[in-house]
Amino acid sequence: MPVRLKSFIGMIVLVALVVIYALVATTVATYRLAESPWYIHLAFFGFSGVLWVLPAMFVISWMVRPPRKRSEKQD
């Protein structure tokens, strides 16, 4: 797959990941943390703010991986 196409697909996936993840995290916080103290909110948003990096790392590593040569594809 050409590098430009991989970058385009990866960018679309990353934007979708961030939007969906933000909506889910906010929904969970709204329904589950409504009456919780401030430190629970801080812990939840700190944890969920870092958690999205894990799937993003896999997408980015896939995007920057160089294309395989034809001889490697036949193995």
Order of alpha helices (4+ residues) and beta strands (2+ residues): alpha-alpha-alpha-alpha
